[in-house]
Amino acid sequence: MPNWNDVHWNWGAAEEAANTLIRIANELGELRQRRGEKATLVLEEADGPYRDTFSEGFDTKDLVSRGISFDCYRLANRINSLSEQAREEQNRRERERERWREEQQKKKEREHNRSEF
């Protein structure tokens, strides 16, 4: 007997979440690039301990931003992977249901043919 329950997965919400995470990661990348360009200008003009403090702070924030972007891409990929697994499982269930229906139909036909004799 096949599993008659559909897979419980909200493909629309999953797609929206993955797309949002990718958009955030891309926006962070663009912001990092612009911040880097501005930081380069500041560092060209800065001197002494302020330069070092600025540089260290910038590097720390840049590293955190890269980590967030990486996590966003990773989570988006995970959501997409889970959506694909859910699709495959739903397709498998539907094939199994169809196979079961065909078997039941053949069984009825055999019984009908036997009763005619």
Secondary structure, 3 states (H helix, E strand, C coil): CCCCCCCCCCHHHHHHHHHHHHHHHHHHHHHHHHHHHHHHHHHHHCCHHHHHHHHHHHHHHHHHHHHHHHHHHHHHHHHHHHHHHHHHHHHHHHHHHHHHHHHHHHHHHHHHHHHHC
